[in-house]
Amino acid sequence: MLTEKEIQVLKLRAEGLIQIQVSKKLKISQAAVSHFEKNALRKIKEAEETLQTAKKLKIKK
């Protein structure tokens, strides 16, 4: 599950802002932006892999 901050960072990055712009807008450090973005993308990748595994195993909701 993504945190609110991770979602905010991803939305702003999707709008085309660079990390330093996101950091200023959210009043956090650029390092924090990088951390939130990296964690969010990792979580999304893991979720995609889990869904693929579930499909292969024919697991239904």
N, CA, C and O atoms as a GROMACS GRO file, in nm:
protein
  244
    1MET      N    1   0.084  -0.117   0.000
    1MET     CA    2   0.000   0.000   0.000
    1MET      C    3   0.090   0.124   0.000
    1MET      O    4   0.183   0.135   0.080
    2LEU      N    5   0.060   0.216  -0.089
    2LEU     CA    6   0.139   0.339  -0.096
    2LEU      C    7   0.095   0.435   0.013
    2LEU      O    8  -0.023   0.443   0.047
    3THR      N    9   0.191   0.509   0.067
    3THR     CA   10   0.159   0.612   0.166
    3THR      C   11   0.109   0.736   0.093
    3THR      O   12   0.128   0.751  -0.028
    4GLU      N   13   0.046   0.823   0.165
    4GLU     CA   14  -0.004   0.948   0.107
    4GLU      C   15   0.110   1.029   0.046
    4GLU      O   16   0.095   1.086  -0.062
    5LYS      N   17   0.223   1.034   0.114
    5LYS     CA   18   0.339   1.110   0.064
    5LYS      C   19   0.392   1.048  -0.065
    5LYS      O   20   0.428   1.120  -0.159
    6GLU      N   21   0.398   0.916  -0.070
    6GLU     CA   22   0.444   0.848  -0.192
    6GLU      C   23   0.351   0.882  -0.310
    6GLU      O   24   0.397   0.907  -0.421
    7ILE      N   25   0.222   0.882  -0.284
    7ILE     CA   26   0.125   0.916  -0.388
    7ILE      C   27   0.142   1.060  -0.434
    7ILE      O   28   0.140   1.088  -0.553
    8GLN      N   29   0.160   1.151  -0.339
    8GLN     CA   30   0.180   1.291  -0.373
    8GLN      C   31   0.303   1.309  -0.462
    8GLN      O   32   0.299   1.380  -0.563
    9VAL      N   33   0.411   1.243  -0.424
    9VAL     CA   34   0.535   1.253  -0.501
    9VAL      C   35   0.515   1.199  -0.642
    9VAL      O   36   0.556   1.263  -0.739
   10LEU      N   37   0.453   1.082  -0.654
   10LEU     CA   38   0.432   1.023  -0.786
   10LEU      C   39   0.343   1.111  -0.874
   10LEU      O   40   0.368   1.125  -0.993
   11LYS      N   41   0.239   1.169  -0.815
   11LYS     CA   42   0.150   1.257  -0.892
   11LYS      C   43   0.225   1.378  -0.946
   11LYS      O   44   0.211   1.415  -1.062
   12LEU      N   45   0.305   1.441  -0.861
   12LEU     CA   46   0.380   1.558  -0.903
   12LEU      C   47   0.486   1.523  -1.007
   12LEU      O   48   0.508   1.599  -1.101
   13ARG      N   49   0.549   1.408  -0.991
   13ARG     CA   50   0.648   1.365  -1.090
   13ARG      C   51   0.579   1.336  -1.223
   13ARG      O   52   0.634   1.365  -1.329
   14ALA      N   53   0.458   1.279  -1.217
   14ALA     CA   54   0.382   1.249  -1.340
   14ALA      C   55   0.340   1.378  -1.411
   14ALA      O   56   0.320   1.379  -1.532
   15GLU      N   57   0.327   1.485  -1.335
   15GLU     CA   58   0.294   1.615  -1.393
   15GLU      C   59   0.415   1.679  -1.459
   15GLU      O   60   0.403   1.782  -1.525
   16GLY      N   61   0.531   1.618  -1.442
   16GLY     CA   62   0.651   1.667  -1.507
   16GLY      C   63   0.748   1.743  -1.418
   16GLY      O   64   0.850   1.792  -1.466
   17LEU      N   65   0.716   1.754  -1.289
   17LEU     CA   66   0.806   1.824  -1.198
   17LEU      C   67   0.931   1.739  -1.174
   17LEU      O   68   0.923   1.616  -1.167
   18ILE      N   69   1.045   1.805  -1.161
   18ILE     CA   70   1.166   1.734  -1.124
   18ILE      C   71   1.172   1.727  -0.971
   18ILE      O   72   1.098   1.796  -0.901
   19GLN      N   73   1.260   1.642  -0.921
   19GLN     CA   74   1.263   1.617  -0.776
   19GLN      C   75   1.280   1.744  -0.694
   19GLN      O   76   1.215   1.758  -0.590
   20ILE      N   77   1.364   1.835  -0.736
   20ILE     CA   78   1.386   1.957  -0.657
   20ILE      C   79   1.260   2.041  -0.651
   20ILE      O   80   1.232   2.105  -0.550
   21GLN      N   81   1.182   2.042  -0.760
   21GLN     CA   82   1.056   2.117  -0.761
   21GLN      C   83   0.954   2.051  -0.668
   21GLN      O   84   0.881   2.119  -0.595
   22VAL      N   85   0.951   1.919  -0.670
   22VAL     CA   86   0.861   1.845  -0.580
   22VAL      C   87   0.899   1.873  -0.436
   22VAL      O   88   0.812   1.894  -0.351
   23SER      N   89   1.028   1.873  -0.408
   23SER     CA   90   1.073   1.895  -0.270
   23SER      C   91   1.031   2.033  -0.219
   23SER      O   92   0.990   2.048  -0.104
   24LYS      N   93   1.041   2.132  -0.306
   24LYS     CA   94   1.001   2.268  -0.265
   24LYS      C   95   0.850   2.276  -0.245
   24LYS      O   96   0.803   2.339  -0.150
   25LYS      N   97   0.775   2.213  -0.334
   25LYS     CA   98   0.630   2.217  -0.325
   25LYS      C   99   0.579   2.146  -0.198
   25LYS      O  100   0.486   2.193  -0.133
   26LEU      N  101   0.641   2.034  -0.165
   26LEU     CA  102   0.597   1.957  -0.048
   26LEU      C  103   0.672   1.995   0.080
   26LEU      O  104   0.641   1.945   0.188
   27LYS      N  105   0.770   2.084   0.066
   27LYS     CA  106   0.849   2.130   0.180
   27LYS      C  107   0.921   2.016   0.251
   27LYS      O  108   0.919   2.004   0.373
   28ILE      N  109   0.984   1.932   0.167
   28ILE     CA  110   1.067   1.822   0.217
   28ILE      C  111   1.197   1.825   0.137
   28ILE      O  112   1.206   1.893   0.035
   29SER      N  113   1.296   1.751   0.183
   29SER     CA  114   1.425   1.752   0.113
   29SER      C  115   1.416   1.674  -0.018
   29SER      O  116   1.328   1.590  -0.038
   30GLN      N  117   1.510   1.704  -0.107
   30GLN     CA  118   1.516   1.630  -0.233
   30GLN      C  119   1.546   1.482  -0.205
   30GLN      O  120   1.495   1.394  -0.274
   31ALA      N  121   1.628   1.457  -0.105
   31ALA     CA  122   1.658   1.318  -0.068
   31ALA      C  123   1.531   1.245  -0.025
   31ALA      O  124   1.513   1.127  -0.057
   32ALA      N  125   1.444   1.314   0.046
   32ALA     CA  126   1.317   1.253   0.088
   32ALA      C  127   1.230   1.223  -0.032
   32ALA      O  128   1.166   1.118  -0.039
   33VAL      N  129   1.227   1.315  -0.128
   33VAL     CA  130   1.150   1.293  -0.252
   33VAL      C  131   1.202   1.168  -0.322
   33VAL      O  132   1.124   1.082  -0.364
   34SER      N  133   1.333   1.158  -0.334
   34SER     CA  134   1.395   1.043  -0.397
   34SER      C  135   1.358   0.914  -0.325
   34SER      O  136   1.325   0.814  -0.388
   35HIS      N  137   1.362   0.918  -0.194
   35HIS     CA  138   1.328   0.802  -0.111
   35HIS      C  139   1.182   0.761  -0.132
   35HIS      O  140   1.154   0.643  -0.155
   36PHE      N  141   1.089   0.857  -0.125
   36PHE     CA  142   0.947   0.827  -0.143
   36PHE      C  143   0.921   0.771  -0.283
   36PHE      O  144   0.845   0.676  -0.298
   37GLU      N  145   0.983   0.831  -0.383
   37GLU     CA  146   0.963   0.786  -0.520
   37GLU      C  147   1.017   0.643  -0.540
   37GLU      O  148   0.950   0.558  -0.599
   38LYS      N  149   1.136   0.619  -0.490
   38LYS     CA  150   1.198   0.487  -0.503
   38LYS      C  151   1.113   0.380  -0.434
   38LYS      O  152   1.089   0.273  -0.490
   39ASN      N  153   1.068   0.409  -0.312
   39ASN     CA  154   0.986   0.313  -0.238
   39ASN      C  155   0.854   0.286  -0.309
   39ASN      O  156   0.808   0.172  -0.316
   40ALA      N  157   0.792   0.391  -0.360
   40ALA     CA  158   0.663   0.376  -0.428
   40ALA      C  159   0.679   0.289  -0.553
   40ALA      O  160   0.598   0.200  -0.576
   41LEU      N  161   0.782   0.314  -0.631
   41LEU     CA  162   0.803   0.237  -0.753
   41LEU      C  163   0.836   0.090  -0.721
   41LEU      O  164   0.796   0.000  -0.794
   42ARG      N  165   0.908   0.069  -0.612
   42ARG     CA  166   0.938  -0.068  -0.568
   42ARG      C  167   0.809  -0.140  -0.529
   42ARG      O  168   0.788  -0.256  -0.567
   43LYS      N  169   0.723  -0.073  -0.454
   43LYS     CA  170   0.596  -0.132  -0.412
   43LYS      C  171   0.507  -0.165  -0.532
   43LYS      O  172   0.443  -0.270  -0.536
   44ILE      N  173   0.504  -0.076  -0.629
   44ILE     CA  174   0.424  -0.099  -0.749
   44ILE      C  175   0.476  -0.220  -0.825
   44ILE      O  176   0.398  -0.304  -0.870
   45LYS      N  177   0.607  -0.230  -0.839
   45LYS     CA  178   0.668  -0.344  -0.909
   45LYS      C  179   0.635  -0.474  -0.836
   45LYS      O  180   0.601  -0.574  -0.899
   46GLU      N  181   0.647  -0.473  -0.704
   46GLU     CA  182   0.617  -0.593  -0.626
   46GLU      C  183   0.470  -0.633  -0.642
   46GLU      O  184   0.439  -0.752  -0.652
   47ALA      N  185   0.381  -0.535  -0.644
   47ALA     CA  186   0.239  -0.564  -0.661
   47ALA      C  187   0.212  -0.626  -0.798
   47ALA      O  188   0.134  -0.720  -0.810
   48GLU      N  189   0.277  -0.571  -0.900
   48GLU     CA  190   0.262  -0.626  -1.036
   48GLU      C  191   0.310  -0.770  -1.041
   48GLU      O  192   0.246  -0.856  -1.102
   49GLU      N  193   0.423  -0.797  -0.978
   49GLU     CA  194   0.477  -0.933  -0.976
   49GLU      C  195   0.384  -1.029  -0.902
   49GLU      O  196   0.367  -1.144  -0.943
   50THR      N  197   0.324  -0.982  -0.794
   50THR     CA  198   0.229  -1.064  -0.718
   50THR      C  199   0.107  -1.097  -0.803
   50THR      O  200   0.060  -1.210  -0.802
   51LEU      N  201   0.056  -0.998  -0.877
   51LEU     CA  202  -0.058  -1.022  -0.964
   51LEU      C  203  -0.025  -1.122  -1.074
   51LEU      O  204  -0.107  -1.208  -1.108
   52GLN      N  205   0.093  -1.110  -1.130
   52GLN     CA  206   0.135  -1.205  -1.234
   52GLN      C  207   0.144  -1.347  -1.179
   52GLN      O  208   0.104  -1.443  -1.246
   53THR      N  209   0.196  -1.361  -1.060
   53THR     CA  210   0.206  -1.492  -0.996
   53THR      C  211   0.068  -1.548  -0.970
   53THR      O  212   0.043  -1.667  -0.993
   54ALA      N  213  -0.023  -1.465  -0.921
   54ALA     CA  214  -0.160  -1.509  -0.895
   54ALA      C  215  -0.227  -1.558  -1.023
   54ALA      O  216  -0.299  -1.658  -1.022
   55LYS      N  217  -0.204  -1.486  -1.133
   55LYS     CA  218  -0.261  -1.527  -1.262
   55LYS      C  219  -0.206  -1.662  -1.305
   55LYS      O  220  -0.280  -1.749  -1.350
   56LYS      N  221  -0.074  -1.679  -1.291
   56LYS     CA  222  -0.012  -1.805  -1.330
   56LYS      C  223  -0.067  -1.921  -1.249
   56LYS      O  224  -0.083  -2.032  -1.300
   57LEU      N  225  -0.095  -1.895  -1.123
   57LEU     CA  226  -0.149  -2.000  -1.034
   57LEU      C  227  -0.300  -2.011  -1.042
   57LEU      O  228  -0.362  -2.094  -0.975
   58LYS      N  229  -0.360  -1.926  -1.126
   58LYS     CA  230  -0.507  -1.922  -1.144
   58LYS      C  231  -0.580  -1.899  -1.013
   58LYS      O  232  -0.682  -1.961  -0.985
   59ILE      N  233  -0.524  -1.808  -0.934
   59ILE     CA  234  -0.586  -1.769  -0.808
   59ILE      C  235  -0.687  -1.660  -0.836
   59ILE      O  236  -0.655  -1.561  -0.903
   60LYS      N  237  -0.807  -1.676  -0.786
   60LYS     CA  238  -0.912  -1.575  -0.806
   60LYS      C  239  -0.937  -1.503  -0.676
   60LYS      O  240  -0.902  -1.550  -0.568
   61LYS      N  241  -1.000  -1.387  -0.689
   61LYS     CA  242  -1.029  -1.304  -0.571
   61LYS      C  243  -1.120  -1.372  -0.473
   61LYS      O  244  -1.153  -1.315  -0.369
   0.00000   0.00000   0.00000
